Amino acid sequence: MAARRFYYSDSISAFLNRSVNEIIGELTLASQHDINEETSSSWVEEIDTLKEALAPFSGHGSVYFEYNIPRMGRRADVVAVIDGIVFVLEYKTAEQKFHRDATIQVWDYALDLKNFQEGSHDRVLVPVLVAPKEKDKHCCLELKHFEDNVYEPLMVNAHLLGAGISKVLDSIPHEVQLKTADDIWAKSGYEPTPTIIEAAIALYEENTVEDITKHGGDIDKASVELANIIESCRNNNRKAICFITGVPGAGKTLIGLNTAIDQFNRDEKAVYLSGNFPLVEVLQEALARDYVRRDKIKAKQEKRKACTKEEAKSKVKAFIQMIHHYRDLYLEGTTIENGRIVPMPDYFQSHSDKAYVPSEHVAIFDEAQRAWTQEELGRFMREKKGIKDFPYSEPEYLISCMDRQPDWGVVVCLVGNGQSINKGEAGLKEWIESIYRSYKDWDVYISEYLMRSGDVTKGQMDLVRSQIKSREELHLKMSMRSFRSEKVSIFVNQLLALQKEDAASTLRELDNYPIVMTRSLETAKRWLRDHNRGSERMGLLASSKAERLKAISINVRYQPDFVHWFLEDDRDIRSSNALEDTLTEFKVQGLEIDWACVAWDADLRLSQDGKSWQHFQLRSGTKWQNINKPINREYQINAYRVLLTRARQGMIIVVPNGDHGVPPDETRKPEWYDGIYNYLKEIGIKEL
């Protein structure tokens, strides 16, 4: 049976006239699972309280029980559509009191419907937390809404549920709608855009990428094409390298995780690899926590001991690893002969637990453009591993590991354009040149976009022209991160390229994605708190070279535990939501938050004529030093590109006022900051 959006639906009139047993029967059949006594009792209580609360509204709407919220992988207990207004009800029948987690849960349901369900974009949504046995004095019927017409949750008991609904209807303009209009809403398109953490959890819970993303989009097509390439290589004993490109936030990491988890679930070994330590650590921790949570529930049902956090993390590490761990694993038992890595004589025969050939046939390298040059990898191997004259760049070495497979293998390179932020990063050209030098029998799957992008020259592409198999599906053109606007990355690129008119034009199209600015960090924090709702995440960001932000209490030299920053809620002072700690580009690349404050320092400032950027770093306590190397200037621009594209829903930019100081402070001249601020203002960014 196909999955259903909801288990039971009816007009309010029909619902009031049907028996409790009839409704329970339909719910049970639709669930396709054994229903325990606790669930059945909860349904009875929900039905009884609703019949009483909805009695005055017979003929005015519809009810939907167990309504699916795809992005979150959960179901809202009840959705009642009354005269076009959508009430999202979450019952806590076993609870005597209102709990913060439950309030956030029902608010999240309403926000997800508003943001991702087509039929809800123009609707008023009112989340309602129902604790049937709670005392009247603890209930809250205050109506407070935001610009998108999603209200703060009402908190009611069984007695006041009807009163809460009546108050909403008395306060908000509405009109009677037919049941057909309600059902059109209930079945309207749902296109979720999860964070990478949410997506990883959903995929790990055996959802598919189609379940959690926009249908028919770039990600669907790229995932299908990649699966087809893997299958073709498996069937034909071929080796291939696939380059997947896309704008920031397009979903490249999601495709990589989906591929790794999909192969894993088919008992085909695959591994997702990244050199991005924060990303790997956050994903491993999030997946392990979720696995423990789910296993506790399952263990209770099966009357067994639940798995430990350490056991869960071990499972996760089977398919999500740091690239350096993978690299070191397949160095073991090897030596260098005539400029090539080869197995040491008799090593593997005498160590049955060791393997020269990778256990995985599919390896996905995220942020492949950040793989190290031969110079950088050689330096690391010499200083950290005691290996002299290491012969490979990181791209060539990683391909060489998969080339050890006797039959087939696939290397997937996820490539982010304009996101190189550190020295020693090889870029795409080294991948191409490595293929040309040593792997001329491999197939190269690539999009025409990459061949035109400028990340590799025509001459470099010509080296492997005979191996290329063009696949347009391997380029992702639309950003998922900013689901409110797919043009945020375009705007940021224009802003940093000093294309003032183009940036101003694109900004005017971002009407659903607020971008504002201020000179005050406290004002910025208030703005974030006013916009952040439910379990949404907000946070402070700044460049790693923004050292004079210390004057406004942002110390970029102190980098907090980023796992806590991304995963804890605002009850924890280590959480991003506490707005106390700031992360730099090195800790947030590849991850995202809902609402961001980007603090802009004098490390990247405008020339006097406003026609070029000037690049600086603080080398002493008294003055800034010019950054002269072109590659380091590029890294700095890319750092701001990363920071300005982290927010999914909106951002505020803080440009301090600067201060001459007494005695004179030569590191915070007001004119430097004024130049940046005026440029942003000229583009059209609203000043608070």
C-alpha positions as CSV (number, residue, x, y, z in Angstrom):
1,M,0.0,0.0,0.0
2,A,1.3,3.5,-0.9
3,A,2.2,5.8,1.9
4,R,-0.7,8.1,3.0
5,R,-0.5,11.8,3.8
6,F,-2.9,11.2,6.7
7,Y,-4.6,8.2,8.3
8,Y,-8.1,9.5,8.6
9,S,-10.0,12.5,7.3
10,D,-13.5,13.7,7.3
11,S,-15.6,16.9,7.3
12,I,-16.2,18.2,10.8
13,S,-19.9,17.4,10.4
14,A,-19.2,13.7,9.5
15,F,-16.5,13.4,12.2
16,L,-19.0,14.6,14.9
17,N,-21.5,12.0,13.7
18,R,-19.2,9.0,13.6
19,S,-18.6,6.7,16.5
20,V,-15.2,6.6,18.3
21,N,-14.8,2.9,17.4
22,E,-15.4,3.6,13.6
23,I,-12.7,6.3,13.6
24,I,-10.3,4.1,15.7
25,G,-10.8,1.3,13.2
26,E,-9.9,3.5,10.2
27,L,-6.8,4.8,12.0
28,T,-5.7,1.3,12.9
29,L,-6.1,0.0,9.3
30,A,-4.2,3.0,7.9
31,S,-1.3,2.7,10.3
32,Q,-0.3,-0.8,9.0
33,H,1.3,-1.5,12.4
34,D,0.2,-3.3,15.5
35,I,-1.4,-0.6,17.7
36,N,-0.6,-0.9,21.4
37,E,-3.0,0.1,24.2
38,E,-1.2,3.4,24.9
39,T,-1.7,4.6,21.3
40,S,-5.3,3.4,21.2
41,S,-6.1,5.2,24.5
42,S,-4.5,8.4,23.1
43,W,-6.6,8.3,20.0
44,V,-9.8,7.9,22.1
45,E,-8.9,10.9,24.2
46,E,-8.1,13.0,21.1
47,I,-11.4,12.1,19.5
48,D,-13.4,12.8,22.6
49,T,-11.9,16.2,23.3
50,L,-12.1,17.2,19.6
51,K,-15.8,16.2,19.3
52,E,-16.5,18.6,22.2
53,A,-14.3,21.4,20.9
54,L,-15.5,21.2,17.3
55,A,-19.2,20.9,18.0
56,P,-19.8,24.7,17.3
57,F,-18.0,24.4,13.9
58,S,-20.1,21.7,12.2
59,G,-20.1,22.4,8.5
60,H,-17.1,24.8,8.7
61,G,-14.2,22.6,7.9
62,S,-12.3,19.3,8.0
63,V,-10.2,17.2,10.3
64,Y,-7.1,15.1,9.5
65,F,-5.6,12.6,11.9
66,E,-1.9,11.5,11.9
67,Y,-0.9,14.1,9.3
68,N,2.5,13.5,7.8
69,I,5.3,16.1,8.1
70,P,7.8,14.7,5.6
71,R,10.9,16.7,6.5
72,M,10.7,15.8,10.1
73,G,9.7,12.2,9.6
74,R,6.8,12.6,12.0
75,R,3.1,13.0,12.0
76,A,1.0,15.7,13.6
77,D,-1.7,14.2,15.8
78,V,-4.5,16.3,14.2
79,V,-4.9,19.0,11.7
80,A,-8.2,20.9,11.7
81,V,-8.9,23.2,8.8
82,I,-11.7,25.6,9.9
83,D,-12.9,28.2,7.4
84,G,-9.5,28.1,5.7
85,I,-7.5,28.5,8.9
86,V,-5.1,25.6,9.6
87,F,-4.9,24.4,13.3
88,V,-2.0,22.0,13.9
89,L,-2.7,20.1,17.1
90,E,-0.2,18.1,19.1
91,Y,-1.7,16.1,22.0
92,K,0.3,15.1,25.1
93,T,-2.3,12.9,26.7
94,A,0.1,11.3,29.1
95,E,1.4,14.6,30.4
96,Q,0.0,16.7,33.3
97,K,2.0,19.8,32.3
98,F,3.1,21.8,29.2
99,H,6.7,21.0,28.3
100,R,9.0,23.2,26.3
101,D,10.0,20.3,23.9
102,A,6.4,19.7,23.0
103,T,5.8,23.4,22.4
104,I,8.8,23.5,20.0
105,Q,7.6,20.3,18.3
106,V,4.1,21.6,17.4
107,W,5.6,25.0,16.3
108,D,8.1,23.1,14.1
109,Y,5.1,21.3,12.5
110,A,3.4,24.6,11.6
111,L,6.6,26.1,10.3
112,D,7.3,23.1,8.1
113,L,3.9,23.3,6.6
114,K,4.2,27.0,6.0
115,N,7.6,26.8,4.4
116,F,7.4,23.6,2.4
117,Q,3.7,22.7,1.6
118,E,2.5,24.6,-1.4
119,G,-1.1,24.9,-0.1
120,S,0.0,26.5,3.1
121,H,2.0,29.4,1.7
122,D,-1.0,31.8,1.8
123,R,-2.7,30.2,4.8
124,V,-2.9,31.2,8.5
125,L,-1.4,28.4,10.6
126,V,-2.0,28.1,14.3
127,P,-0.1,25.5,16.3
128,V,-1.9,24.2,19.4
129,L,-0.4,22.2,22.2
130,V,-3.0,20.2,24.0
131,A,-2.3,18.8,27.5
132,P,-5.8,17.6,28.4
133,K,-5.3,17.5,32.2
134,E,-3.3,20.7,32.6
135,K,-4.8,23.4,34.9
136,D,-6.6,26.4,33.4
137,K,-4.2,28.9,35.0
138,H,-1.2,27.4,33.1
139,C,-3.0,27.7,29.7
140,C,-2.1,30.4,27.2
141,L,-4.6,31.7,24.6
142,E,-2.6,34.8,23.7
143,L,-2.5,35.4,19.9
144,K,0.9,36.4,18.6
145,H,1.8,36.0,14.9
146,F,4.8,36.7,12.7
147,E,5.0,38.2,9.2
148,D,4.4,34.8,7.5
149,N,1.1,34.3,9.5
150,V,2.4,31.5,11.6
151,Y,1.2,32.1,15.2
152,E,3.0,31.2,18.4
153,P,1.6,28.0,19.8
154,L,-1.5,28.2,21.9
155,M,-1.4,26.0,25.1
156,V,-4.7,24.6,26.1
157,N,-6.3,21.8,28.1
158,A,-9.3,19.7,27.1
159,H,-11.7,22.3,28.6
160,L,-10.2,25.3,26.8
161,L,-9.5,23.8,23.4
162,G,-12.8,25.0,22.0
163,A,-12.3,28.5,23.5
164,G,-8.8,28.7,21.9
165,I,-10.2,27.9,18.5
166,S,-13.1,30.3,18.9
167,K,-10.7,33.1,19.9
168,V,-8.6,32.6,16.7
169,L,-11.7,32.6,14.5
170,D,-13.1,35.7,16.2
171,S,-9.8,37.6,15.7
172,I,-8.7,36.5,12.2
173,P,-10.8,37.2,9.0
174,H,-12.0,34.0,7.4
175,E,-14.7,32.6,5.2
176,V,-16.5,29.2,4.9
177,Q,-14.8,26.8,2.5
178,L,-16.0,23.6,0.9
179,K,-14.5,20.2,1.9
180,T,-13.0,19.9,-1.6
181,A,-10.9,23.1,-0.9
182,D,-9.7,21.5,2.4
183,D,-8.6,18.3,0.6
184,I,-6.8,20.2,-2.1
185,W,-4.9,21.9,0.7
186,A,-4.2,18.6,2.5
187,K,-2.9,16.9,-0.6
188,S,-1.0,19.8,-2.0
189,G,2.6,19.5,-3.1
190,Y,5.2,19.2,-0.3
191,E,8.8,20.1,-1.1
192,P,10.9,19.9,2.0
193,T,14.4,21.4,2.2
194,P,16.2,19.9,5.1
195,T,19.4,21.0,6.7
196,I,22.3,18.6,6.0
197,I,22.0,17.3,9.6
198,E,18.2,16.7,9.2
199,A,18.8,15.1,5.8
200,A,21.5,12.8,7.1
201,I,19.3,11.6,9.9
202,A,16.3,11.1,7.6
203,L,18.4,9.1,5.1
204,Y,19.9,7.0,7.9
205,E,16.3,6.2,9.0
206,E,15.9,4.6,5.5
207,N,14.0,7.5,3.9
208,T,15.0,8.2,0.4
209,V,16.4,11.4,-1.1
210,E,13.1,11.8,-2.9
211,D,11.2,11.7,0.4
212,I,13.0,14.7,1.9
213,T,13.8,17.1,-1.0
214,K,12.1,18.9,-3.8
215,H,10.7,16.5,-6.2
216,G,11.8,16.7,-9.8
217,G,14.7,18.9,-8.9
218,D,18.4,18.8,-9.5
219,I,19.1,16.4,-6.6
220,D,16.6,13.8,-7.8
221,K,18.1,13.8,-11.3
222,A,21.8,13.7,-10.1
223,S,21.1,10.9,-7.6
224,V,19.4,8.8,-10.2
225,E,22.2,9.4,-12.7
226,L,24.9,8.6,-10.1
227,A,23.1,5.4,-9.2
228,N,23.0,4.4,-12.9
229,I,26.7,5.1,-13.3
230,I,27.6,2.9,-10.2
231,E,25.3,0.1,-11.5
232,S,26.9,0.3,-15.0
233,C,30.4,0.1,-13.5
234,R,29.4,-2.8,-11.4
235,N,27.9,-4.7,-14.3
236,N,30.7,-4.0,-16.7
237,N,33.7,-4.2,-14.5
238,R,34.6,-0.6,-15.1
239,K,36.3,2.1,-13.0
240,A,35.0,5.7,-13.2
241,I,35.3,9.1,-11.6
242,C,32.3,11.3,-11.4
243,F,32.4,15.1,-10.7
244,I,29.3,16.6,-9.2
245,T,29.3,20.4,-9.1
246,G,26.9,23.0,-8.0
247,V,26.3,26.4,-6.3
248,P,26.7,26.7,-2.5
249,G,23.9,24.9,-0.7
250,A,22.7,23.0,-3.8
251,G,22.8,19.6,-2.1
252,K,26.1,18.1,-3.2
253,T,26.7,16.7,0.3
254,L,23.2,15.3,0.5
255,I,23.8,13.4,-2.8
256,G,27.0,12.0,-1.3
257,L,25.4,10.9,1.9
258,N,22.4,9.4,0.0
259,T,24.7,7.4,-2.2
260,A,26.8,6.1,0.7
261,I,23.8,5.2,2.9
262,D,21.9,3.7,-0.1
263,Q,24.9,1.4,-1.0
264,F,25.2,0.6,2.7
265,N,21.6,-0.4,3.0
266,R,22.0,-2.7,0.0
267,D,24.9,-4.5,1.7
268,E,27.2,-2.9,-0.8
269,K,30.1,-1.1,1.0
270,A,30.5,2.6,0.2
271,V,32.1,5.4,2.2
272,Y,31.5,9.1,2.4
273,L,34.7,11.0,3.0
274,S,35.4,14.6,3.8
275,G,38.4,16.7,4.8
276,N,36.0,18.9,6.6
277,F,36.5,17.9,10.2
278,P,33.6,19.9,11.7
279,L,31.1,18.5,9.1
280,V,32.2,14.9,9.8
281,E,32.2,15.3,13.6
282,V,28.7,17.0,13.6
283,L,27.2,14.4,11.3
284,Q,28.7,11.4,13.2
285,E,27.4,12.8,16.5
286,A,24.0,13.7,15.2
287,L,23.5,10.3,13.6
288,A,24.8,8.5,16.6
289,R,22.4,10.4,18.9
290,D,19.5,9.7,16.6
291,Y,20.3,6.0,16.4
292,V,20.5,5.8,20.2
293,R,17.1,7.6,20.5
294,R,15.4,5.2,18.0
295,D,17.0,2.1,19.5
296,K,15.8,2.9,23.0
297,I,12.3,2.8,21.7
298,K,12.9,-0.4,19.8
299,A,14.7,-2.0,22.6
300,K,11.8,-1.3,25.0
301,Q,9.4,-3.0,22.6
302,E,11.7,-5.9,22.1
303,K,12.6,-6.1,25.8
304,R,16.4,-6.0,25.3
305,K,19.3,-3.7,26.2
306,A,19.5,-0.6,24.1
307,C,22.7,0.1,22.2
308,T,25.3,2.4,23.7
309,K,26.5,5.8,22.2
310,E,29.9,4.2,21.4
311,E,28.2,1.3,19.5
312,A,26.0,3.7,17.6
313,K,29.0,5.9,16.6
314,S,30.9,2.8,15.4
315,K,28.1,2.0,13.1
316,V,28.0,5.5,11.7
317,K,31.8,5.6,11.2
318,A,31.5,2.6,8.8
319,F,30.3,4.9,6.1
320,I,31.1,8.5,7.2
321,Q,34.9,9.1,7.8
322,M,37.5,11.8,7.7
323,I,39.4,11.5,4.5
324,H,42.7,11.5,6.3
325,H,41.7,8.3,8.3
326,Y,40.9,6.6,5.0
327,R,44.2,7.8,3.4
328,D,46.2,6.5,6.4
329,L,44.4,3.2,6.5
330,Y,45.5,2.3,2.9
331,L,49.1,3.5,3.5
332,E,49.6,0.7,6.0
333,G,51.7,-2.1,4.6
334,T,52.9,-0.1,1.6
335,T,56.2,1.2,0.5
336,I,57.4,3.6,-2.3
337,E,59.3,2.0,-5.3
338,N,60.2,3.9,-8.4
339,G,57.8,6.8,-7.6
340,R,54.8,4.5,-7.0
341,I,53.1,3.1,-3.8
342,V,53.2,-0.7,-3.8
343,P,52.5,-3.4,-1.1
344,M,55.4,-4.4,1.0
345,P,56.6,-8.0,0.3
346,D,54.8,-10.6,2.4
347,Y,53.1,-7.9,4.6
348,F,49.5,-8.8,3.8
349,Q,50.1,-12.5,3.8
350,S,51.4,-12.4,7.3
351,H,48.7,-10.0,8.6
352,S,45.3,-11.6,7.9
353,D,43.5,-8.6,9.4
354,K,45.1,-6.1,7.1
355,A,43.9,-5.2,3.6
356,Y,45.7,-3.6,0.7
357,V,42.5,-3.4,-1.4
358,P,39.8,-1.1,-0.1
359,S,36.7,-2.8,1.3
360,E,34.5,-0.3,-0.5
361,H,33.8,-0.2,-4.2
362,V,32.4,3.3,-4.0
363,A,34.2,6.3,-2.3
364,I,32.6,9.7,-2.2
365,F,35.0,12.6,-1.6
366,D,33.2,15.8,-0.4
367,E,34.7,19.2,-1.2
368,A,37.1,17.5,-3.5
369,Q,38.6,20.8,-4.6
370,R,40.1,21.0,-1.1
371,A,42.3,17.9,-1.6
372,W,46.0,18.6,-1.1
373,T,48.6,19.3,-3.6
374,Q,51.6,17.0,-3.8
375,E,53.7,19.7,-2.1
376,E,51.3,20.0,0.8
377,L,50.8,16.3,1.2
378,G,54.5,15.6,0.8
379,R,55.2,18.1,3.6
380,F,52.6,16.5,5.9
381,M,53.9,13.0,5.2
382,R,57.5,14.1,5.9
383,E,56.7,15.9,9.1
384,K,53.9,13.8,10.6
385,K,54.5,10.3,9.2
386,G,58.2,10.2,8.6
387,I,57.7,9.3,4.9
388,K,60.2,11.1,2.6
389,D,59.6,11.9,-1.1
390,F,55.8,11.0,-1.1
391,P,55.1,10.7,-4.8
392,Y,51.4,11.6,-5.1
393,S,49.1,14.6,-4.6
394,E,46.0,13.7,-2.5
395,P,43.8,13.3,-5.6
396,E,46.2,10.9,-7.3
397,Y,46.7,8.9,-4.1
398,L,43.0,8.6,-3.5
399,I,42.3,7.5,-7.0
400,S,45.2,5.0,-6.7
401,C,43.5,3.4,-3.7
402,M,40.3,2.6,-5.6
403,D,42.4,1.5,-8.6
404,R,43.6,-1.4,-6.4
405,Q,40.2,-3.0,-6.9
406,P,40.6,-6.0,-9.3
407,D,37.2,-5.5,-10.9
408,W,35.2,-2.2,-10.6
409,G,35.2,1.0,-8.6
410,V,33.7,4.4,-8.5
411,V,35.2,7.6,-7.1
412,V,32.6,10.4,-6.7
413,C,34.0,14.0,-6.3
414,L,31.6,16.6,-4.9
415,V,33.0,20.0,-5.9
416,G,32.1,23.3,-4.5
417,N,32.9,26.3,-6.7
418,G,34.5,29.3,-5.1
419,Q,34.9,27.7,-1.7
420,S,38.7,27.1,-1.4
421,I,39.7,28.7,1.9
422,N,43.0,27.2,2.9
423,K,46.5,26.8,1.6
424,G,47.6,23.6,-0.1
425,E,44.3,23.0,-1.7
426,A,44.8,21.4,-5.2
427,G,41.6,22.4,-6.9
428,L,40.0,20.5,-9.8
429,K,43.0,20.7,-12.1
430,E,45.0,18.3,-10.0
431,W,42.2,15.7,-10.2
432,I,42.2,16.0,-14.0
433,E,46.0,15.9,-14.3
434,S,46.1,12.9,-12.0
435,I,43.7,11.0,-14.3
436,Y,45.8,11.9,-17.3
437,R,49.1,10.8,-15.7
438,S,48.0,7.5,-14.3
439,Y,44.5,6.4,-15.0
440,K,43.8,6.6,-18.7
441,D,41.6,3.5,-18.6
442,W,39.1,5.2,-16.3
443,D,35.8,6.7,-17.4
444,V,35.3,10.4,-16.5
445,Y,31.7,11.6,-15.9
446,I,31.4,15.3,-15.9
447,S,28.9,18.1,-16.8
448,E,29.4,20.6,-19.6
449,Y,29.1,23.3,-16.9
450,L,32.4,22.1,-15.3
451,M,34.1,22.2,-18.7
452,R,33.0,25.8,-19.1
453,S,33.4,27.0,-15.5
454,G,37.0,28.1,-15.6
455,D,37.9,25.9,-12.7
456,V,39.9,23.8,-15.2
457,T,41.3,25.1,-18.5
458,K,40.4,23.8,-22.0
459,G,43.9,22.5,-22.2
460,Q,43.6,20.5,-19.1
461,M,40.2,19.1,-20.2
462,D,41.7,18.2,-23.5
463,L,44.1,15.8,-21.7
464,V,41.3,13.5,-20.8
465,R,38.9,14.4,-23.6
466,S,38.7,10.8,-24.9
467,Q,37.7,9.5,-21.4
468,I,34.9,12.0,-20.9
469,K,31.3,11.0,-20.8
470,S,29.2,14.2,-20.5
471,R,26.2,14.1,-18.1
472,E,24.3,17.4,-17.6
473,E,22.5,15.9,-14.5
474,L,25.8,16.1,-12.5
475,H,25.6,19.9,-12.1
476,L,23.2,21.3,-9.6
477,K,22.0,24.8,-10.5
478,M,19.7,25.6,-7.7
479,S,20.5,26.3,-4.0
480,M,18.6,24.3,-1.5
481,R,20.1,26.0,1.5
482,S,18.1,29.2,1.2
483,F,14.7,27.6,0.5
484,R,13.2,31.1,0.8
485,S,15.2,32.2,-2.2
486,E,17.3,30.3,-4.7
487,K,19.2,33.5,-5.7
488,V,21.1,34.2,-2.4
489,S,24.3,32.7,-3.7
490,I,24.0,34.8,-6.9
491,F,23.6,37.9,-4.8
492,V,26.6,37.1,-2.6
493,N,28.7,36.4,-5.7
494,Q,27.7,39.8,-7.2
495,L,28.3,41.6,-3.9
496,L,31.8,40.2,-3.6
497,A,32.6,40.8,-7.2
498,L,31.7,44.5,-6.6
499,Q,28.9,44.3,-9.2
500,K,26.9,46.9,-7.5
501,E,24.0,47.3,-9.9
502,D,23.6,43.6,-10.5
503,A,23.7,42.9,-6.7
504,A,21.1,45.6,-6.1
505,S,18.9,44.1,-8.8
506,T,19.1,40.6,-7.4
507,L,18.6,41.9,-3.8
508,R,15.2,43.3,-4.9
509,E,14.2,39.8,-5.9
510,L,15.0,38.4,-2.4
511,D,11.7,39.5,-0.9
512,N,11.2,36.3,1.1
513,Y,14.8,36.3,2.3
514,P,15.5,39.2,4.6
515,I,19.0,40.7,4.5
516,V,19.5,43.7,6.8
517,M,22.5,45.4,8.5
518,T,23.4,47.3,11.6
519,R,26.3,48.9,13.4
520,S,25.4,47.3,16.7
521,L,25.9,43.7,17.7
522,E,23.2,43.9,20.3
523,T,20.7,45.1,17.7
524,A,21.7,42.1,15.5
525,K,21.2,39.7,18.4
526,R,17.7,41.2,19.0
527,W,16.9,40.8,15.3
528,L,17.9,37.1,15.4
529,R,15.9,36.4,18.5
530,D,12.8,38.1,17.0
531,H,13.0,35.9,13.9
532,N,14.1,32.5,15.4
533,R,11.2,30.1,16.2
534,G,10.7,26.5,17.2
535,S,13.9,24.5,16.8
536,E,15.3,26.8,14.2
537,R,19.0,27.7,14.7
538,M,20.6,31.1,14.8
539,G,24.3,32.0,15.3
540,L,27.2,34.4,15.0
541,L,29.7,34.1,12.2
542,A,32.9,36.0,11.4
543,S,36.1,35.6,9.3
544,S,39.0,33.9,10.9
545,K,41.0,37.1,10.2
546,A,38.4,39.4,11.8
547,E,40.5,39.9,14.9
548,R,39.4,43.5,15.7
549,L,35.9,42.3,16.3
550,K,37.3,41.5,19.7
551,A,36.4,45.2,20.5
552,I,32.7,44.3,20.2
553,S,33.1,41.0,22.2
554,I,33.7,38.7,19.2
555,N,36.9,36.8,19.7
556,V,37.6,34.7,16.6
557,R,40.8,33.2,18.1
558,Y,38.6,31.3,20.5
559,Q,36.7,28.6,18.6
560,P,34.2,26.8,20.7
561,D,33.2,23.1,20.5
562,F,31.3,23.2,17.1
563,V,29.5,20.0,17.8
564,H,27.7,21.6,20.7
565,W,27.3,24.8,18.8
566,F,25.3,23.0,16.0
567,L,23.5,20.4,18.0
568,E,22.5,21.7,21.4
569,D,19.3,23.8,22.0
570,D,19.2,27.3,23.5
571,R,19.0,25.9,27.1
572,D,22.7,25.1,26.6
573,I,25.1,28.1,26.7
574,R,27.4,26.2,24.2
575,S,24.6,26.3,21.6
576,S,24.7,28.7,18.6
577,N,21.3,29.9,19.8
578,A,22.9,31.3,23.0
579,L,24.6,33.9,20.8
580,E,27.7,33.9,22.9
581,D,30.2,32.0,20.7
582,T,31.2,32.8,17.1
583,L,32.3,30.3,14.4
584,T,34.6,31.1,11.5
585,E,34.6,29.8,7.9
586,F,36.7,26.8,8.8
587,K,34.0,25.5,11.2
588,V,30.8,26.2,9.3
589,Q,31.8,25.3,5.7
590,G,29.5,22.6,4.6
591,L,26.9,23.2,7.3
592,E,24.2,25.8,7.8
593,I,21.9,27.6,10.2
594,D,18.5,29.2,9.7
595,W,19.4,32.8,10.8
596,A,22.9,34.2,10.7
597,C,24.6,37.3,11.9
598,V,27.8,37.9,9.9
599,A,30.2,40.4,11.5
600,W,32.3,42.2,9.0
601,D,35.8,43.4,10.1
602,A,38.4,45.6,8.4
603,D,40.3,42.5,7.2
604,L,38.3,42.8,4.0
605,R,37.7,46.5,3.2
606,L,37.2,48.7,0.1
607,S,39.7,50.9,-1.6
608,Q,39.1,54.7,-1.4
609,D,37.5,54.7,-4.8
610,G,35.3,51.7,-4.0
611,K,36.5,49.7,-7.0
612,S,38.5,47.0,-5.4
613,W,38.8,45.0,-2.2
614,Q,41.8,45.5,0.1
615,H,43.0,42.4,2.0
616,F,44.6,42.5,5.5
617,Q,45.6,40.4,8.4
618,L,46.5,41.5,11.9
619,R,50.2,40.6,12.5
620,S,50.7,42.7,15.6
621,G,48.7,44.5,18.2
622,T,49.2,47.8,16.5
623,K,48.6,47.5,12.7
624,W,47.1,45.5,9.9
625,Q,49.4,43.9,7.3
626,N,48.6,43.7,3.6
627,I,47.9,40.3,2.1
628,N,49.8,40.3,-1.2
629,K,49.7,36.7,-2.5
630,P,46.8,36.4,-5.0
631,I,45.9,32.9,-3.7
632,N,45.6,34.2,-0.1
633,R,43.4,37.0,-1.3
634,E,41.2,34.5,-3.1
635,Y,40.9,32.5,0.2
636,Q,39.8,35.6,2.0
637,I,37.1,36.4,-0.5
638,N,36.0,32.8,-0.4
639,A,35.9,33.0,3.4
640,Y,33.3,35.8,3.2
641,R,31.4,33.9,0.5
642,V,31.1,30.9,2.8
643,L,29.9,33.1,5.7
644,L,27.4,35.0,3.7
645,T,25.8,31.8,2.3
646,R,25.3,29.9,5.6
647,A,21.8,31.1,6.4
648,R,18.8,29.3,5.2
649,Q,16.1,31.9,6.0
650,G,17.8,35.3,6.4
651,M,20.8,37.2,7.8
652,I,21.9,40.4,9.4
653,I,25.3,41.9,8.7
654,V,27.1,43.8,11.5
655,V,29.7,46.4,10.4
656,P,31.1,48.1,13.6
657,N,31.5,51.8,13.8
658,G,35.2,51.6,14.4
659,D,37.0,53.8,16.9
660,H,40.0,56.2,16.8
661,G,40.4,55.6,20.5
662,V,42.4,57.3,23.1
663,P,45.3,56.8,22.7
664,P,44.7,56.4,18.9
665,D,43.8,52.9,17.8
666,E,45.3,52.4,14.4
667,T,43.5,49.1,14.0
668,R,39.9,50.3,14.0
669,K,39.7,53.4,11.9
670,P,36.1,54.4,11.3
671,E,36.6,55.2,7.6
672,W,37.4,51.5,6.9
673,Y,34.2,50.3,8.4
674,D,32.2,53.2,6.9
675,G,33.4,52.3,3.4
676,I,32.0,48.7,3.8
677,Y,28.8,49.9,5.4
678,N,28.1,52.5,2.7
679,Y,28.8,50.0,0.0
680,L,26.2,47.6,1.4
681,K,23.8,50.5,1.9
682,E,24.2,51.5,-1.8
683,I,23.4,48.0,-2.9
684,G,20.1,48.4,-1.0
685,I,20.5,46.4,2.1
686,K,18.1,47.9,4.7
687,E,19.7,49.6,7.7
688,L,18.2,48.9,11.2
